[in-house]
Amino acid sequence: MSGLLLRKTKSFANIPWTTKLLFAEAIFTSAYVKITLLFLPFRKVARWLGSAQALPADVKEPDKINLIKKIKFAVRLCSKYMPWPTECYTSSLTAKIMLKRRKLPSIIYFGFCKDEKGQLKGHAWLQCSEMIVTGFCDFSQYTVHSSFS
């Protein structure tokens, strides 16, 4: 166990400071989103989503694309290491809030499909420019119900 902890500590030490700060922001934002989703109805949370069915602008600047990749990495780390469950919905909202703080346009999609048992299954994913930030899966199996930018 101590070998694993030592390896994780060394890995974390090698991450650049900007990514560590984004990771910390992702942790706090994810906790805020999770608590909010537990206690507030969807109509209150819907304000974070933006306008319905709008397409975001394309991001072309290399420094902004690099920032999007760093946010993507930080949210993935947060999802992996947090003690609370960070489903696709929580991760997508976390990344959307982080991108919005930096005035980067994104679009969140909500889709549904039927699984092998015929049960309806939902999924959320976030796209910024051409990049999928959260919710990686085979999107062809999902029917998009709504999207917000």
N, C-alpha and C positions, 0 to 999 in steps of 0.2 A: 504494500500500500504506500509506503513512504517513497519508493522508487517512482511510482506513478505521480505522486504529488510533486516530487522534485522535477520530474520531466515536464509536467504541466507548468510549474513555476518558471522553469527555464524558457519554455515556449512563449509564455506570456511576457517574459522579460525581453525577448527578441522582437516583439511587436512594436512598431513605431508609436511614438506618443500620440500622434493624431488619431491613430486607430484605437488606442486605449481610451482616449477621451470620447470617441464615437461609441465605443463599447459601453462605457459608463452611461452615456446619454441613452443608449438603447435599453440598458437595464432599467433606468428610472422611467423612461417613457413607456416601456412594456408593462412595468408594474402599474403605472397610472392607467394605462389602457385596460389592463386586466381588471383592476378594481372598478373602473367606470363601467365596463361591460357587465359586471356582476350586479351592479346596483341601479343603473339607469336604463330606461327603455330605449329601444332603437331610435326612436324619433329624436331623442336628445343627442345620441351619438352621430346621427346622420349629418349634423352640422359639420363634423370633421371631414366628411366624405367629399364635399364640394358639390358642384352642379352635376345634374344627371345627364348622362349620355354625351358629354362634351369630349372632344379629342384634345389631348395636350399638345403643346408646341414641341418641336423636335429640338433636342439639345445637341449642339455640334462642337462646342468648345472642349478641347482635351482636358483642361483642368476640372471642368464640371463633370465630365464623364468619369474621370478618376475619382472624384468625390462620390459620385453615385455608386461606384464599385466599392469604395470604402464603407459606405453606409450599408450596402448589401452584405458585406463581410461582417460588419458589427452586429447587424440584426441576426444573421445566421449564428454567430457566436452566442448571442443572447439566447436564442431559441434552444441552443444545444446545452447550455450550462445553467440555466435558471431552474430553481426548484418548482416553479409553477408551470403548468402546461401552457405552451405558447403555440396554439394552433395557427392555421393559415390566416384566420381572421385577425387574431391578435398581432401576428407578425406584419401583416399587410398594413394595418392601421398604425403600428409603431413606425414602420418605414415611411409611410405617407406623411406622418407628422414631422418626422426628421427632415424629409425632403422639403416639405412646405416651409419649415423654419428657414431654409436656405433659398427659398423662392425658386425651387426646381419643380417644374410641372410633372405630374404623374397621374395615372389613371388606375383606379382599383376596379377589378372585375369580380362579380359574383356569378358563379355558374353552378349548374346542377346536372347530375346524371343518375342513372339507376345502376346499382351494383349487381353482383351475381344473384343475389337473393331477391331482387326486385325492389329493394329499399332505395328511397331517394337519398342521395348523398350530395352535400354541398361543398363548395371549395371557393376560396378567395385568393386572388393573386394581384400583385401590383406591378405595373409596367411604367417605366420612366424612359422616355425617348424610345429607342429600339430594344431596350434591355428589360428583361424580366427580373425584378428586384427580389420578390418573395413569391412563394407558392409554386415551386417548380413541380410540374407534372405533365402528363400527356393531355394537353388542352383540347385535342380533337374529340375526346370523349365527353367533354362538358358542353352544355348548351348555356350560353351567357344569358343570364336573367336580367342583370342590370350592370351598369358601369357608371362611375363617378370620377370627375377630375377636379 
